[in-house]
């Protein structure tokens, strides 16, 4: 299972750095780089759910100005937003 988890983390990191828009690459990629190694399997699931959102929506939610819809406003998204506001 450790190899599977390592492979999963590498895939998530790659996806976080190669989102499709430079803004999302930076916002999501930096958060993932800073926190990925400490995430549990459940947290990885939550992160992947956030990463499934559209880049333009994620950028708007993270940098502010747009409140995420209730279904997307998860604890993991809140962690990402807090990470960037603290930076």
RAPERA-V491926 format. One record per backbone hydrogen bond with DSSP energy under -0.5 kcal/mol. CO is the residue of the C=O (numbers start at 1). NH is the residue of the N-H. E is the energy in kcal/mol with one decimal. If there is no record, write none. Layout:
((CO NH E) (CO NH E))
This chain:
((1 5 -2.6) (2 6 -2.5) (3 7 -2.6) (4 8 -2.4) (5 9 -2.5) (6 10 -2.2) (7 11 -2.3) (8 12 -2.6) (9 13 -2.6) (10 14 -2.3) (11 15 -2.7) (12 16 -2.5) (13 17 -1.7) (14 18 -1.1) (21 25 -2.6) (22 26 -2.4) (23 27 -2.7) (24 28 -2.5) (24 29 -0.8) (25 29 -1.5) (26 30 -2.0) (27 31 -1.3) (28 32 -2.7) (29 33 -2.7) (30 34 -1.8) (31 35 -1.6) (32 36 -2.7) (35 38 -1.2) (35 39 -0.5) (36 39 -1.6) (40 44 -2.4) (41 45 -2.2) (42 46 -2.1) (43 47 -2.6) (44 48 -2.6) (45 49 -1.8) (46 50 -1.9) (47 51 -2.6) (48 52 -0.9) (49 52 -0.5) (50 53 -1.8) (54 58 -2.6) (55 59 -2.8) (56 60 -1.9) (57 61 -2.5) (58 62 -2.8) (59 63 -2.7) (60 64 -0.7) (60 66 -0.9) (69 72 -1.3) (69 73 -1.4) (72 74 -2.1) (74 78 -2.2) (75 79 -2.0) (76 80 -2.1) (77 81 -2.6) (78 82 -2.7) (79 83 -2.3) (80 84 -1.8) (81 85 -2.1) (82 86 -1.8) (83 87 -0.9))
